[in-house]
């Protein structure tokens, strides 16, 4: 069994060592242009040259949950693409989103501003029932986030393309369900995969359906958000603020207005980082299963985009 590793901007040595420890029977190496054909590939943002040269692959393993960039390449129609399933990402995402929600709900930004002025001031407590939270996307990450938020006694709504049921979560689905979901939400958390259907979904029309004084948390993809629409709605007061972890251009350019906007919190795409050891273990387990002729989970449906 030959495995090739091609992850842009990633030091390969620790990955290769971990994979060799779990798959000692395999020939594992970092890809170089012109390298011999491999049976399996582990990738993140590989160049098109890699795909064009590696024509004998039995499966392509992505080291992240999102595969939108990978699916933009010219891939063989019969090549299975396998996305990362959790591998320690869901708990990170739940931590990040809960922190952002609580920071906004408890007005901790305002308290920090008062502290900088040496002002000992109180704000009227808010009621959780007045801050229903909507989670867009109920995959592995979305479900974990929704469940974590519910533990803080917030009303939580969830929306997905197809119907789902979750204890303690008001689930919506489909086009009409999406409108009802937005109208029921004051805080909106985006965890959708990026597809042709979801590109620009965080636009003026949809954000305006949220309850007045809405708050946006985007931890999915920057291309979900129409940036000018958010800035306009912040200026108009329909949206009270936003925590943004993903952007159309990354790194976010120094001159971008998000950096200096007083109602926007910016973080550098860090809400859920790939954990190397957990990721290696999951991918190695799946490669071994495929090599034994067994079925695995996490295979992407290209038509859906995830």
Secondary structure as UniProt FT lines:
FT   STRAND          2..7
FT   TURN            8..9
FT   HELIX           12..22
FT   TURN            24..25
FT   STRAND          27..30
FT   TURN            33..34
FT   STRAND          40..44
FT   HELIX           48..53
FT   TURN            55..56
FT   STRAND          59..62
FT   HELIX           68..71
FT   TURN            77..78
FT   STRAND          80..82
FT   TURN            87..88
FT   HELIX           89..105
FT   TURN            106..107
FT   HELIX           108..116
FT   TURN            117..118
FT   HELIX           128..130
FT   STRAND          133..136
FT   HELIX           140..150
FT   TURN            151..153
FT   STRAND          156..160
FT   TURN            167..168
FT   STRAND          169..173
FT   HELIX           174..183
FT   STRAND          187..190
FT   TURN            196..200
FT   HELIX           204..207
FT   TURN            208..209
FT   STRAND          214..218
FT   HELIX           222..224
FT   HELIX           227..236
FT   STRAND          239..244
FT   TURN            254..255
FT   HELIX           257..260
FT   TURN            262..263
FT   STRAND          264..266
FT   HELIX           276..291
FT   TURN            292..293
FT   TURN            302..305
//
